[in-house]
Amino acid sequence: MALLGACGGDDKPDPRTPPANSSPAFKEGYAKGCPAGLESAAKQGSNWNNSKVDQRYGQDLEYKKGWDQGYFTCYDSQRSTSIFSGINPF
């Protein structure tokens, strides 16, 4: 019975939330990169190179790291989500 309780629920972290121990610059970059990743994934293709219109991306390494991680984490999360997720046809 205890085993079933351990399997219940969705314990995946929200991909829109940056890592808790990140610097403020990283978190700001993540907050900008994640929506761009979600949008690119929804368009069925990455627009990664054209998404970096923010001037800070080229000037602040921590911001850049956060933007990149936010973009790819959210892109991957969106692409792995399907309208059929969680449906068992049998």
N, C-alpha and C positions, 0 to 999 in steps of 0.2 A: 504494500500500500504506500509506503514512503517513497518508493521508486517512482510511482505515478505522479506524486506531488512534485517531485524534482523535475519532471519533464514538462510540466504545464507552463503556459505563458510564453511570452516573447521576450527574451532577455537580451535581445540585440540592442546595442546603444543607438541612439538617434544619430544618423550620419550628419545632420545639420549642426550638431554640437561639437565644437572643437575640443581637443583634449584638455582636461581641467588644469594641468600643470603648464600650459602654454603661456608664452609671453603675451602682453597686450597687442603687440604688433602682429604676432602670429594669429591671434584670435581675430583681429580686424581683417587680415588677409583671408582667413578661412571663411569669414562671414561674407566676403565678396566673391570668393571662388566657388563656394558651394552652389549658390543660385545659378551661376554660369554653367556649372557641370550638370545640374538638373535640366536646364534649358537645352543644352547640347544633346543630352541623352534623349530628351523628348522629341528632338528633331531627327532621331535615328542616325546621328553621326556627330562626331566630335568637331567642334569649331574652336578647338583649344588655342591655336595660334592667333586667331582673330578676336578672341575674348579678352585678351589682356590690354584693354584700352586705358586702364588705370596707370597713371604716370608713376605712382609709388611702387608699382611692381618692379620696375627697373632700378629703383633707388634704395630699397630697403630689403635686405636679405631675409630677415625674419618674416616680413610681410609676404615676400615672394614664396617662402616655404609654406606659409599658412595658406596662401591662395592656391598653390599647387595641390596641397593635400586636401583642401576643401573641395576643389574642383574634381579631383579624381575619386575621392571617397563618395561624393554625392553622385557623380556620373555613374560609377560602378553600382551604387545602391539603386539608382533609378533603372539602369539597364537590367539588373537582376530581378526586378519586380515585374511580375506579370499579372494580368487580370485573372489568371488561373491559379495564382499562388494560394495555397491552403485548400484547394478544392480536390477532393478525392473522388474520381469518377466511378469508383467501384463500391 
